[in-house]
Amino acid sequence: MAQSPINVGSVLARCGRKCNVAFRLASAGFRRVRSGPLYTMSSFSTGRCLAAVALTVGLAIATPAAASPQLVVVLNSDEASLSIVDRQTMKEVDKRSIGREPHHLMLTPDGKELVIGSTTTNELTFLDPITGETRRRVRNILDPYQLGFSPDGKWFVTAAYRMNHVDIYEAKEFKLVKRLPLHTLPSHMAFTRDNAQVLVTMQGSNQLVAIDLATQEVAWTADVGEAPAGLYVVPDGKRVLVGLTGEDAVAVVDLAQKRVVKWVVTGRGAHNIFRMPNDETRVLVTNRLDGTISLFDTTKLEVVDTIRAPGGPDDLDFTPDGKQIWVTQRWRRKVTAIDLATKQVVGTVNVGRSPHGIYINGPHTVSRSVAPPPEPTDDKTAQTPKASLPDLLPKILAPLFR
């Protein structure tokens, strides 16, 4: 029988799982004929080839993305790289180059892609949020330091810390529709609960700027304190919390009065603010200089607990069960996992220089500015049958006979 090329990569890609392709193909009788995913088979090995593909498909179905829930992505901002960490083993399993100075990341509104901004190479990198594989890049996004999607999914907004402007893009195609020069050092952002405005902290001018999304113009500004950074709009939508990295406090801004109405001491270098899983009345505030994380009650407007996290705690994310936080330590090249119930460190992972943004695949990730779709409640919807091996084999094996 004449040998014919087979695109094994395209066949196995449908399985949704990485496997040791070289080993299985070699043992089955495939022979590589040139660089790339093309292999040939001869008649004597046909049966073994089909068996190898069937085995691969069977494994993919039997353990669908078994390691996926353990995925952690860490951005090494001073190393132009990202680390992939296995949460179960607490080991870095991959490190790959990315555009220079990657700082922050965010899920797309549909949750299907993880967007990473590289500030000095002016690009966005899109990862599969489950496998961590790079899917595509979008160039000419100028200095995307901080980024987020409006709650309605219509707008994609970036804060250009180095270039002193805020850009508003049409979210679907990432088409720039407005650039607003702002002075100086636009840092973090949050969207108001009514989807009307995006709030941006200005670390250089110590201000909070509100941008109207309908008119795409600055609506108002307020002086808030030294080096404002992270933001959190409280559940009633009437106030926003602002971390003051140049001080030791969180400023409480009344959005109707457009001014600070209270300062609450948390710790030196109060920086970023993160909502707790399933409880919008409590947030965590990272205090970089103190090496602590404050548990802050948004109804009482007070600190109710403190967690030790030395090494410059910056960004964090929650495990899928909501029981642990994983915190990037900017000054120690590490990520630390902390049990929220005991406040004890349960492990550390060595990563790259100046780790900043972090993402954990799961329902409680903070890298989401659009609420996830509701879980199916209908029994018929929730119990959709999974594809079986006999169902998938004809589609997977069809390319072998073309």
KEVO-653274 format. One record per residue (C-alpha): residue number from 1; x, y, z. Coordinates in pm, whole numbers, always signed. Each point is the difference from the previous one (the first is absolute). Layout:
N
<site><num>NUM</num><u>X</u><v>Y</v><w>Z</w></site>
...
This chain:
402
<site><num>1</num><u>+0</u><v>+0</v><w>+0</w></site>
<site><num>2</num><u>+137</u><v>+342</v><w>-89</w></site>
<site><num>3</num><u>+97</u><v>+218</v><w>+288</w></site>
<site><num>4</num><u>-205</u><v>+315</v><w>+53</w></site>
<site><num>5</num><u>+62</u><v>+293</v><w>+236</w></site>
<site><num>6</num><u>-224</u><v>+38</v><w>+301</w></site>
<site><num>7</num><u>-33</u><v>+315</v><w>+207</w></site>
<site><num>8</num><u>+18</u><v>-171</v><w>+335</w></site>
<site><num>9</num><u>+10</u><v>+333</v><w>+183</w></site>
<site><num>10</num><u>-340</u><v>+98</v><w>-133</w></site>
<site><num>11</num><u>-144</u><v>-340</v><w>+89</w></site>
<site><num>12</num><u>+133</u><v>-4</v><w>+354</w></site>
<site><num>13</num><u>-90</u><v>+366</v><w>+54</w></site>
<site><num>14</num><u>-364</u><v>-103</v><w>-2</w></site>
<site><num>15</num><u>+57</u><v>-212</v><w>+306</w></site>
<site><num>16</num><u>+43</u><v>+314</v><w>+210</w></site>
<site><num>17</num><u>+298</u><v>-148</v><w>+186</w></site>
<site><num>18</num><u>+376</u><v>+4</v><w>-39</w></site>
<site><num>19</num><u>+166</u><v>-342</v><w>-18</w></site>
<site><num>20</num><u>+335</u><v>-155</v><w>-78</w></site>
<site><num>21</num><u>-55</u><v>+0</v><w>-375</w></site>
<site><num>22</num><u>+349</u><v>-106</v><w>-98</w></site>
<site><num>23</num><u>-7</u><v>-310</v><w>+219</w></site>
<site><num>24</num><u>-339</u><v>-120</v><w>-111</w></site>
<site><num>25</num><u>+67</u><v>+65</v><w>-367</w></site>
<site><num>26</num><u>+337</u><v>-173</v><w>+8</w></site>
<site><num>27</num><u>-142</u><v>-305</v><w>+172</w></site>
<site><num>28</num><u>-285</u><v>-16</v><w>-249</w></site>
<site><num>29</num><u>+211</u><v>+17</v><w>-314</w></site>
<site><num>30</num><u>-25</u><v>+366</v><w>-105</w></site>
<site><num>31</num><u>+311</u><v>+151</v><w>-154</w></site>
<site><num>32</num><u>+72</u><v>+375</v><w>-10</w></site>
<site><num>33</num><u>+63</u><v>+112</v><w>-359</w></site>
<site><num>34</num><u>+80</u><v>+365</v><w>+57</w></site>
<site><num>35</num><u>-20</u><v>+276</v><w>+259</w></site>
<site><num>36</num><u>-349</u><v>+71</v><w>+124</w></site>
<site><num>37</num><u>-283</u><v>-232</v><w>+94</w></site>
<site><num>38</num><u>+6</u><v>-215</v><w>-316</w></site>
<site><num>39</num><u>+60</u><v>-374</v><w>+35</w></site>
<site><num>40</num><u>-47</u><v>-298</v><w>-231</w></site>
<site><num>41</num><u>-115</u><v>-355</v><w>+57</w></site>
<site><num>42</num><u>+26</u><v>-314</v><w>-208</w></site>
<site><num>43</num><u>-243</u><v>-288</v><w>-28</w></site>
<site><num>44</num><u>+175</u><v>-224</v><w>+253</w></site>
<site><num>45</num><u>-48</u><v>+260</v><w>+274</w></site>
<site><num>46</num><u>-351</u><v>+119</v><w>-77</w></site>
<site><num>47</num><u>-162</u><v>-198</v><w>+278</w></site>
<site><num>48</num><u>+254</u><v>+117</v><w>+255</w></site>
<site><num>49</num><u>-40</u><v>+360</v><w>-118</w></site>
<site><num>50</num><u>-376</u><v>-13</v><w>+49</w></site>
<site><num>51</num><u>+50</u><v>-158</v><w>+338</w></site>
<site><num>52</num><u>+237</u><v>+280</v><w>+101</w></site>
<site><num>53</num><u>-245</u><v>+269</v><w>-102</w></site>
<site><num>54</num><u>-283</u><v>-185</v><w>+173</w></site>
<site><num>55</num><u>+212</u><v>-26</v><w>+314</w></site>
<site><num>56</num><u>+73</u><v>+371</v><w>-9</w></site>
<site><num>57</num><u>-366</u><v>+89</v><w>-46</w></site>
<site><num>58</num><u>-101</u><v>-243</v><w>+270</w></site>
<site><num>59</num><u>+241</u><v>+156</v><w>+249</w></site>
<site><num>60</num><u>-124</u><v>+347</v><w>-87</w></site>
<site><num>61</num><u>-360</u><v>-103</v><w>+60</w></site>
<site><num>62</num><u>+74</u><v>-200</v><w>+312</w></site>
<site><num>63</num><u>+184</u><v>+293</v><w>+165</w></site>
<site><num>64</num><u>-123</u><v>+322</v><w>-166</w></site>
<site><num>65</num><u>+246</u><v>+277</v><w>+85</w></site>
<site><num>66</num><u>+78</u><v>-169</v><w>+332</w></site>
<site><num>67</num><u>+278</u><v>+247</v><w>+80</w></site>
<site><num>68</num><u>-190</u><v>+308</v><w>-118</w></site>
<site><num>69</num><u>-153</u><v>+101</v><w>+336</w></site>
<site><num>70</num><u>+352</u><v>+16</v><w>+145</w></site>
<site><num>71</num><u>+121</u><v>+267</v><w>-244</w></site>
<site><num>72</num><u>+157</u><v>+319</v><w>+137</w></site>
<site><num>73</num><u>+141</u><v>+274</v><w>-226</w></site>
<site><num>74</num><u>+256</u><v>+243</v><w>+146</w></site>
<site><num>75</num><u>+132</u><v>+306</v><w>-184</w></site>
<site><num>76</num><u>+370</u><v>+70</v><w>+63</w></site>
<site><num>77</num><u>-2</u><v>+372</v><w>-73</w></site>
<site><num>78</num><u>+376</u><v>+55</v><w>+13</w></site>
<site><num>79</num><u>+87</u><v>-306</v><w>-204</w></site>
<site><num>80</num><u>-226</u><v>+17</v><w>-307</w></site>
<site><num>81</num><u>-136</u><v>-343</v><w>+83</w></site>
<site><num>82</num><u>-292</u><v>-184</v><w>+149</w></site>
<site><num>83</num><u>+9</u><v>-303</v><w>+227</w></site>
<site><num>84</num><u>-246</u><v>-287</v><w>-12</w></site>
<site><num>85</num><u>-35</u><v>-156</v><w>+344</w></site>
<site><num>86</num><u>-167</u><v>-327</v><w>+95</w></site>
<site><num>87</num><u>-202</u><v>+89</v><w>+307</w></site>
<site><num>88</num><u>-17</u><v>-357</v><w>+126</w></site>
<site><num>89</num><u>+376</u><v>-63</v><w>-2</w></site>
<site><num>90</num><u>+91</u><v>+365</v><w>+59</w></site>
<site><num>91</num><u>+261</u><v>-19</v><w>-274</w></site>
<site><num>92</num><u>+75</u><v>+223</v><w>-296</w></site>
<site><num>93</num><u>-61</u><v>-231</v><w>-295</w></site>
<site><num>94</num><u>+63</u><v>+246</v><w>-283</w></site>
<site><num>95</num><u>+153</u><v>+341</v><w>-58</w></site>
<site><num>96</num><u>-29</u><v>+173</v><w>-333</w></site>
<site><num>97</num><u>+99</u><v>+332</v><w>-152</w></site>
<site><num>98</num><u>-264</u><v>+266</v><w>-46</w></site>
<site><num>99</num><u>+2</u><v>+369</v><w>-92</w></site>
<site><num>100</num><u>+207</u><v>+219</v><w>+231</w></site>
<site><num>101</num><u>-141</u><v>+118</v><w>+332</w></site>
<site><num>102</num><u>-315</u><v>-209</v><w>+33</w></site>
<site><num>103</num><u>-186</u><v>+134</v><w>+302</w></site>
<site><num>104</num><u>-371</u><v>-76</v><w>+2</w></site>
<site><num>105</num><u>-249</u><v>-242</v><w>-152</w></site>
<site><num>106</num><u>-375</u><v>-36</v><w>-43</w></site>
<site><num>107</num><u>-248</u><v>-254</v><w>-135</w></site>
<site><num>108</num><u>-202</u><v>+92</v><w>-307</w></site>
<site><num>109</num><u>-373</u><v>+55</v><w>+69</w></site>
<site><num>110</num><u>-86</u><v>-350</v><w>-122</w></site>
<site><num>111</num><u>+274</u><v>-151</v><w>+219</w></site>
<site><num>112</num><u>+156</u><v>-180</v><w>-295</w></site>
<site><num>113</num><u>+331</u><v>+189</v><w>-15</w></site>
<site><num>114</num><u>+243</u><v>+146</v><w>+252</w></site>
<site><num>115</num><u>+140</u><v>+335</v><w>-115</w></site>
<site><num>116</num><u>+350</u><v>+109</v><w>+107</w></site>
<site><num>117</num><u>+130</u><v>+352</v><w>-57</w></site>
<site><num>118</num><u>+370</u><v>+49</v><w>-81</w></site>
<site><num>119</num><u>+74</u><v>+367</v><w>+51</w></site>
<site><num>120</num><u>+328</u><v>+70</v><w>-176</w></site>
<site><num>121</num><u>-68</u><v>-219</v><w>-303</w></site>
<site><num>122</num><u>-352</u><v>+146</v><w>-33</w></site>
<site><num>123</num><u>-190</u><v>-323</v><w>-46</w></site>
<site><num>124</num><u>-261</u><v>-232</v><w>+143</w></site>
<site><num>125</num><u>+59</u><v>-373</v><w>+27</w></site>
<site><num>126</num><u>-300</u><v>-233</v><w>+19</w></site>
<site><num>127</num><u>+25</u><v>-331</v><w>+186</w></site>
<site><num>128</num><u>-236</u><v>-290</v><w>+32</w></site>
<site><num>129</num><u>-107</u><v>+48</v><w>+366</w></site>
<site><num>130</num><u>-27</u><v>-375</v><w>+54</w></site>
<site><num>131</num><u>+316</u><v>-135</v><w>-165</w></site>
<site><num>132</num><u>+216</u><v>+315</v><w>+7</w></site>
<site><num>133</num><u>+86</u><v>-37</v><w>-369</w></site>
<site><num>134</num><u>+64</u><v>+318</v><w>-200</w></site>
<site><num>135</num><u>-276</u><v>+58</v><w>-255</w></site>
<site><num>136</num><u>+67</u><v>+335</v><w>-166</w></site>
<site><num>137</num><u>+142</u><v>+349</v><w>+37</w></site>
<site><num>138</num><u>-136</u><v>+346</v><w>-70</w></site>
<site><num>139</num><u>+263</u><v>+262</v><w>-81</w></site>
<site><num>140</num><u>+1</u><v>+379</v><w>+26</w></site>
<site><num>141</num><u>-179</u><v>+22</v><w>+334</w></site>
<site><num>142</num><u>+204</u><v>+284</v><w>+144</w></site>
<site><num>143</num><u>+135</u><v>-63</v><w>+351</w></site>
<site><num>144</num><u>-276</u><v>-229</v><w>+136</w></site>
<site><num>145</num><u>+105</u><v>+14</v><w>+366</w></site>
<site><num>146</num><u>-340</u><v>-47</v><w>+162</w></site>
<site><num>147</num><u>-297</u><v>-139</v><w>-191</w></site>
<site><num>148</num><u>-365</u><v>-90</v><w>+40</w></site>
<site><num>149</num><u>-329</u><v>-59</v><w>-176</w></site>
<site><num>150</num><u>-310</u><v>+204</v><w>+79</w></site>
<site><num>151</num><u>-267</u><v>-206</v><w>+181</w></site>
<site><num>152</num><u>-220</u><v>-4</v><w>-311</w></site>
<site><num>153</num><u>+292</u><v>-138</v><w>-203</w></site>
<site><num>154</num><u>-14</u><v>+289</v><w>-248</w></site>
<site><num>155</num><u>+324</u><v>+183</v><w>+81</w></site>
<site><num>156</num><u>+359</u><v>-106</v><w>+63</w></site>
<site><num>157</num><u>+194</u><v>+263</v><w>+197</w></site>
<site><num>158</num><u>+375</u><v>+29</v><w>+58</w></site>
<site><num>159</num><u>+194</u><v>+230</v><w>+231</w></site>
<site><num>160</num><u>+336</u><v>+95</v><w>-152</w></site>
<site><num>161</num><u>+213</u><v>+60</v><w>+310</w></site>
<site><num>162</num><u>+314</u><v>+88</v><w>-193</w></site>
<site><num>163</num><u>-168</u><v>+204</v><w>-276</w></site>
<site><num>164</num><u>-250</u><v>+192</v><w>+217</w></site>
<site><num>165</num><u>-326</u><v>-76</v><w>-172</w></site>
<site><num>166</num><u>-308</u><v>-220</v><w>+19</w></site>
<site><num>167</num><u>-119</u><v>-177</v><w>-315</w></site>
<site><num>168</num><u>-353</u><v>-122</v><w>-68</w></site>
<site><num>169</num><u>-35</u><v>-277</v><w>-257</w></site>
<site><num>170</num><u>-298</u><v>-171</v><w>-157</w></site>
<site><num>171</num><u>+31</u><v>-330</v><w>+187</w></site>
<site><num>172</num><u>-94</u><v>-241</v><w>-277</w></site>
<site><num>173</num><u>+269</u><v>+100</v><w>-250</w></site>
<site><num>174</num><u>+229</u><v>+204</v><w>+229</w></site>
<site><num>175</num><u>-47</u><v>+307</v><w>-217</w></site>
<site><num>176</num><u>+113</u><v>+325</v><w>+162</w></site>
<site><num>177</num><u>-286</u><v>+249</v><w>+26</w></site>
<site><num>178</num><u>+135</u><v>+253</v><w>+251</w></site>
<site><num>179</num><u>+330</u><v>+102</v><w>+158</w></site>
<site><num>180</num><u>-10</u><v>+228</v><w>+302</w></site>
<site><num>181</num><u>+331</u><v>+162</v><w>+107</w></site>
<site><num>182</num><u>+14</u><v>+5</v><w>+382</w></site>
<site><num>183</num><u>+259</u><v>+145</v><w>+237</w></site>
<site><num>184</num><u>+168</u><v>-199</v><w>+146</w></site>
<site><num>185</num><u>+65</u><v>-373</v><w>+33</w></site>
<site><num>186</num><u>-344</u><v>-160</v><w>-47</w></site>
<site><num>187</num><u>+22</u><v>-319</v><w>+202</w></site>
<site><num>188</num><u>-302</u><v>-213</v><w>+96</w></site>
<site><num>189</num><u>-365</u><v>+1</v><w>-99</w></site>
<site><num>190</num><u>-347</u><v>-113</v><w>+97</w></site>
<site><num>191</num><u>-342</u><v>+36</v><w>-160</w></site>
<site><num>192</num><u>-300</u><v>+145</v><w>+181</w></site>
<site><num>193</num><u>-283</u><v>-240</v><w>+76</w></site>
<site><num>194</num><u>-236</u><v>+175</v><w>-243</w></site>
<site><num>195</num><u>+248</u><v>-46</v><w>-287</w></site>
<site><num>196</num><u>+7</u><v>+377</v><w>-54</w></site>
<site><num>197</num><u>+359</u><v>+87</v><w>+91</w></site>
<site><num>198</num><u>+349</u><v>-140</v><w>+28</w></site>
<site><num>199</num><u>+199</u><v>+126</v><w>+298</w></site>
<site><num>200</num><u>+377</u><v>+35</v><w>-39</w></site>
<site><num>201</num><u>+261</u><v>+80</v><w>+266</w></site>
<site><num>202</num><u>+278</u><v>+245</v><w>-86</w></site>
<site><num>203</num><u>+314</u><v>-87</v><w>+197</w></site>
<site><num>204</num><u>+190</u><v>+310</v><w>-112</w></site>
<site><num>205</num><u>-264</u><v>+262</v><w>+75</w></site>
<site><num>206</num><u>-162</u><v>-179</v><w>+300</w></site>
<site><num>207</num><u>-344</u><v>+13</v><w>-157</w></site>
<site><num>208</num><u>-295</u><v>-217</v><w>-90</w></site>
<site><num>209</num><u>-139</u><v>+65</v><w>-349</w></site>
<site><num>210</num><u>-349</u><v>-102</v><w>-111</w></site>
<site><num>211</num><u>-49</u><v>-53</v><w>-375</w></site>
<site><num>212</num><u>-352</u><v>-9</v><w>-143</w></site>
<site><num>213</num><u>-27</u><v>-301</v><w>-232</w></site>
<site><num>214</num><u>-286</u><v>+149</v><w>-202</w></site>
<site><num>215</num><u>+174</u><v>+329</v><w>-83</w></site>
<site><num>216</num><u>+353</u><v>-142</v><w>+45</w></site>
<site><num>217</num><u>+104</u><v>+317</v><w>+179</w></site>
<site><num>218</num><u>+125</u><v>+75</v><w>+351</w></site>
<site><num>219</num><u>-304</u><v>+52</v><w>+221</w></site>
<site><num>220</num><u>+176</u><v>+108</v><w>+321</w></site>
<site><num>221</num><u>+320</u><v>-27</v><w>+204</w></site>
<site><num>222</num><u>+67</u><v>-17</v><w>+373</w></site>
<site><num>223</num><u>+312</u><v>+26</v><w>+214</w></site>
<site><num>224</num><u>+28</u><v>-321</v><w>+201</w></site>
<site><num>225</num><u>+349</u><v>-37</v><w>+150</w></site>
<site><num>226</num><u>+355</u><v>-93</v><w>-87</w></site>
<site><num>227</num><u>+61</u><v>-253</v><w>-282</w></site>
<site><num>228</num><u>-352</u><v>-145</v><w>-35</w></site>
<site><num>229</num><u>-14</u><v>-349</v><w>-150</w></site>
<site><num>230</num><u>-258</u><v>-280</v><w>+31</w></site>
<site><num>231</num><u>-374</u><v>+65</v><w>-2</w></site>
<site><num>232</num><u>-316</u><v>-174</v><w>+115</w></site>
<site><num>233</num><u>-355</u><v>+125</v><w>-45</w></site>
<site><num>234</num><u>-208</u><v>-114</v><w>+299</w></site>
<site><num>235</num><u>-318</u><v>-206</v><w>-61</w></site>
<site><num>236</num><u>-246</u><v>+289</v><w>+36</w></site>
<site><num>237</num><u>+191</u><v>+190</v><w>-271</w></site>
<site><num>238</num><u>+17</u><v>+318</v><w>+209</w></site>
<site><num>239</num><u>+364</u><v>-8</v><w>+105</w></site>
<site><num>240</num><u>+336</u><v>-113</v><w>-131</w></site>
<site><num>241</num><u>+298</u><v>-115</v><w>+205</w></site>
<site><num>242</num><u>+343</u><v>+123</v><w>-113</w></site>
<site><num>243</num><u>+330</u><v>-152</v><w>+113</w></site>
<site><num>244</num><u>+259</u><v>+269</v><w>+74</w></site>
<site><num>245</num><u>+342</u><v>-150</v><w>-70</w></site>
<site><num>246</num><u>+178</u><v>+317</v><w>+110</w></site>
<site><num>247</num><u>-172</u><v>-10</v><w>+337</w></site>
<site><num>248</num><u>-130</u><v>-268</v><w>+237</w></site>
<site><num>249</num><u>-372</u><v>+23</v><w>-62</w></site>
<site><num>250</num><u>-301</u><v>-60</v><w>-220</w></site>
<site><num>251</num><u>-194</u><v>+310</v><w>-104</w></site>
<site><num>252</num><u>-380</u><v>-27</v><w>-13</w></site>
<site><num>253</num><u>-141</u><v>+216</v><w>-279</w></site>
<site><num>254</num><u>-368</u><v>+92</v><w>-16</w></site>
<site><num>255</num><u>-90</u><v>-18</v><w>-370</w></site>
<site><num>256</num><u>-291</u><v>+243</v><w>+30</w></site>
<site><num>257</num><u>+202</u><v>+257</v><w>+194</w></site>
<site><num>258</num><u>+312</u><v>-72</v><w>-207</w></site>
<site><num>259</num><u>+231</u><v>+29</v><w>+300</w></site>
<site><num>260</num><u>+173</u><v>-202</v><w>+270</w></site>
<site><num>261</num><u>-226</u><v>-46</v><w>+303</w></site>
<site><num>262</num><u>+224</u><v>-230</v><w>+207</w></site>
<site><num>263</num><u>+352</u><v>-140</v><w>+28</w></site>
<site><num>264</num><u>+52</u><v>-344</v><w>+152</w></site>
<site><num>265</num><u>+350</u><v>-108</v><w>+105</w></site>
<site><num>266</num><u>+91</u><v>-346</v><w>-135</w></site>
<site><num>267</num><u>+381</u><v>-15</v><w>-27</w></site>
<site><num>268</num><u>+296</u><v>+169</v><w>-162</w></site>
<site><num>269</num><u>-16</u><v>-5</v><w>-378</w></site>
<site><num>270</num><u>-371</u><v>-84</v><w>-27</w></site>
<site><num>271</num><u>-17</u><v>-98</v><w>-363</w></site>
<site><num>272</num><u>-262</u><v>-224</v><w>-156</w></site>
<site><num>273</num><u>-350</u><v>-109</v><w>+100</w></site>
<site><num>274</num><u>-172</u><v>-334</v><w>-77</w></site>
<site><num>275</num><u>-353</u><v>-120</v><w>+70</w></site>
<site><num>276</num><u>-42</u><v>-315</v><w>+206</w></site>
<site><num>277</num><u>-169</u><v>-306</v><w>-154</w></site>
<site><num>278</num><u>-379</u><v>+1</v><w>+41</w></site>
<site><num>279</num><u>+14</u><v>+300</v><w>+233</w></site>
<site><num>280</num><u>+10</u><v>+347</v><w>-150</w></site>
<site><num>281</num><u>-9</u><v>+160</v><w>+345</w></site>
<site><num>282</num><u>+360</u><v>-103</v><w>+71</w></site>
<site><num>283</num><u>+315</u><v>+73</v><w>-197</w></site>
<site><num>284</num><u>+371</u><v>-66</v><w>+35</w></site>
<site><num>285</num><u>+245</u><v>+292</v><w>-12</w></site>
<site><num>286</num><u>+367</u><v>-75</v><w>-77</w></site>
<site><num>287</num><u>+241</u><v>+220</v><w>+201</w></site>
<site><num>288</num><u>+326</u><v>-29</v><w>-192</w></site>
<site><num>289</num><u>+238</u><v>+174</v><w>+240</w></site>
<site><num>290</num><u>-141</u><v>-160</v><w>+314</w></site>
<site><num>291</num><u>-7</u><v>-344</v><w>-156</w></site>
<site><num>292</num><u>-358</u><v>-56</v><w>+113</w></site>
<site><num>293</num><u>-349</u><v>-49</v><w>-143</w></site>
<site><num>294</num><u>-295</u><v>+166</v><w>+174</w></site>
<site><num>295</num><u>-348</u><v>-150</v><w>+12</w></site>
<site><num>296</num><u>-225</u><v>+303</v><w>-40</w></site>
<site><num>297</num><u>-372</u><v>+17</v><w>+74</w></site>
<site><num>298</num><u>-168</u><v>+225</v><w>-259</w></site>
<site><num>299</num><u>-315</u><v>+53</v><w>+209</w></site>
<site><num>300</num><u>+176</u><v>+97</v><w>+323</w></site>
<site><num>301</num><u>+287</u><v>+163</v><w>-190</w></site>
<site><num>302</num><u>+262</u><v>-151</v><w>+226</w></site>
<site><num>303</num><u>+278</u><v>-261</v><w>+5</w></site>
<site><num>304</num><u>-120</u><v>-318</v><w>+171</w></site>
<site><num>305</num><u>+307</u><v>-224</v><w>-41</w></site>
<site><num>306</num><u>+360</u><v>-1</v><w>-124</w></site>
<site><num>307</num><u>+200</u><v>-268</v><w>-183</w></site>
<site><num>308</num><u>+380</u><v>-5</v><w>-10</w></site>
<site><num>309</num><u>+143</u><v>-17</v><w>-354</w></site>
<site><num>310</num><u>+361</u><v>+130</v><w>-7</w></site>
<site><num>311</num><u>+181</u><v>+80</v><w>-323</w></site>
<site><num>312</num><u>-208</u><v>+277</v><w>-154</w></site>
<site><num>313</num><u>-347</u><v>-153</v><w>-45</w></site>
<site><num>314</num><u>-158</u><v>+144</v><w>-312</w></site>
<site><num>315</num><u>-261</u><v>-188</v><w>-204</w></site>
<site><num>316</num><u>-184</u><v>-312</v><w>+109</w></site>
<site><num>317</num><u>-259</u><v>-251</v><w>-110</w></site>
<site><num>318</num><u>-220</u><v>-262</v><w>+164</w></site>
<site><num>319</num><u>+3</u><v>-377</v><w>-40</w></site>
<site><num>320</num><u>-315</u><v>-157</v><w>-148</w></site>
<site><num>321</num><u>-128</u><v>-102</v><w>+344</w></site>
<site><num>322</num><u>+60</u><v>+352</v><w>+134</w></site>
<site><num>323</num><u>+207</u><v>-131</v><w>+291</w></site>
<site><num>324</num><u>+344</u><v>+130</v><w>-103</w></site>
<site><num>325</num><u>+150</u><v>+314</v><w>-143</w></site>
<site><num>326</num><u>+306</u><v>-6</v><w>-222</w></site>
<site><num>327</num><u>+197</u><v>+323</v><w>+31</w></site>
<site><num>328</num><u>+279</u><v>+137</v><w>-220</w></site>
<site><num>329</num><u>+302</u><v>+117</v><w>+200</w></site>
<site><num>330</num><u>+157</u><v>+275</v><w>-211</w></site>
<site><num>331</num><u>+331</u><v>+5</v><w>+188</w></site>
<site><num>332</num><u>+60</u><v>-372</v><w>+50</w></site>
<site><num>333</num><u>-64</u><v>-155</v><w>-343</w></site>
<site><num>334</num><u>-259</u><v>-223</v><w>+161</w></site>
<site><num>335</num><u>-368</u><v>-72</v><w>+20</w></site>
<site><num>336</num><u>-135</u><v>-91</v><w>+344</w></site>
<site><num>337</num><u>-310</u><v>-209</v><w>+73</w></site>
<site><num>338</num><u>-182</u><v>+90</v><w>+322</w></site>
<site><num>339</num><u>-285</u><v>-184</v><w>+170</w></site>
<site><num>340</num><u>-272</u><v>+257</v><w>+75</w></site>
<site><num>341</num><u>-139</u><v>-189</v><w>+300</w></site>
<site><num>342</num><u>+330</u><v>-42</v><w>+184</w></site>
<site><num>343</num><u>+184</u><v>+298</v><w>-156</w></site>
<site><num>344</num><u>+301</u><v>-230</v><w>-38</w></site>
<site><num>345</num><u>+229</u><v>-37</v><w>-301</w></site>
<site><num>346</num><u>-57</u><v>-341</v><w>-156</w></site>
<site><num>347</num><u>+265</u><v>+24</v><w>-272</w></site>
<site><num>348</num><u>+214</u><v>+220</v><w>-222</w></site>
<site><num>349</num><u>+98</u><v>-25</v><w>-365</w></site>
<site><num>350</num><u>+310</u><v>+150</v><w>-159</w></site>
<site><num>351</num><u>-84</u><v>+196</v><w>-315</w></site>
<site><num>352</num><u>+165</u><v>+287</v><w>-191</w></site>
<site><num>353</num><u>+112</u><v>+352</v><w>+87</w></site>
<site><num>354</num><u>-260</u><v>+237</v><w>+142</w></site>
<site><num>355</num><u>-310</u><v>-219</v><w>-30</w></site>
<site><num>356</num><u>-307</u><v>+219</v><w>-36</w></site>
<site><num>357</num><u>-328</u><v>-117</v><w>-151</w></site>
<site><num>358</num><u>-132</u><v>-346</v><w>+88</w></site>
<site><num>359</num><u>-291</u><v>-211</v><w>-125</w></site>
<site><num>360</num><u>-148</u><v>-321</v><w>+138</w></site>
<site><num>361</num><u>-242</u><v>-192</v><w>-217</w></site>
<site><num>362</num><u>-320</u><v>-23</v><w>+202</w></site>
<site><num>363</num><u>-331</u><v>+164</v><w>+91</w></site>
<site><num>364</num><u>+148</u><v>+246</v><w>+251</w></site>
<site><num>365</num><u>+272</u><v>+155</v><w>-215</w></site>
<site><num>366</num><u>+33</u><v>+375</v><w>+42</w></site>
<site><num>367</num><u>+109</u><v>+32</v><w>-365</w></site>
<site><num>368</num><u>-355</u><v>+55</v><w>-113</w></site>
<site><num>369</num><u>-165</u><v>+340</v><w>-47</w></site>
<site><num>370</num><u>-316</u><v>-156</v><w>-146</w></site>
<site><num>371</num><u>-215</u><v>-231</v><w>+212</w></site>
<site><num>372</num><u>+19</u><v>-365</v><w>-111</w></site>
<site><num>373</num><u>-308</u><v>-153</v><w>-165</w></site>
<site><num>374</num><u>-238</u><v>-165</v><w>+249</w></site>
<site><num>375</num><u>+36</u><v>-370</v><w>+66</w></site>
<site><num>376</num><u>-266</u><v>-214</v><w>-175</w></site>
<site><num>377</num><u>-291</u><v>-81</v><w>+230</w></site>
<site><num>378</num><u>-213</u><v>-209</v><w>-232</w></site>
<site><num>379</num><u>+65</u><v>-371</v><w>+55</w></site>
<site><num>380</num><u>+1</u><v>-73</v><w>-371</w></site>
<site><num>381</num><u>+253</u><v>+275</v><w>-63</w></site>
<site><num>382</num><u>+218</u><v>-98</v><w>+292</w></site>
<site><num>383</num><u>+6</u><v>-364</v><w>-101</w></site>
<site><num>384</num><u>+113</u><v>+36</v><w>-359</w></site>
<site><num>385</num><u>+155</u><v>-335</v><w>-93</w></site>
<site><num>386</num><u>+373</u><v>-6</v><w>-69</w></site>
<site><num>387</num><u>+129</u><v>-119</v><w>-334</w></site>
<site><num>388</num><u>+112</u><v>-362</v><w>+8</w></site>
<site><num>389</num><u>+292</u><v>-164</v><w>-176</w></site>
<site><num>390</num><u>-224</u><v>-172</v><w>-262</w></site>
<site><num>391</num><u>-163</u><v>+336</v><w>-76</w></site>
<site><num>392</num><u>+332</u><v>+179</v><w>-55</w></site>
<site><num>393</num><u>+203</u><v>-271</v><w>-176</w></site>
<site><num>394</num><u>-151</u><v>+50</v><w>-349</w></site>
<site><num>395</num><u>+83</u><v>+372</v><w>+8</w></site>
<site><num>396</num><u>+349</u><v>-53</v><w>+139</w></site>
<site><num>397</num><u>+94</u><v>-284</v><w>-233</w></site>
<site><num>398</num><u>-150</u><v>+148</v><w>-316</w></site>
<site><num>399</num><u>+317</u><v>+198</v><w>-95</w></site>
<site><num>400</num><u>+202</u><v>-323</v><w>-4</w></site>
<site><num>401</num><u>-182</u><v>-119</v><w>-311</w></site>
<site><num>402</num><u>-5</u><v>+320</v><w>-205</w></site>
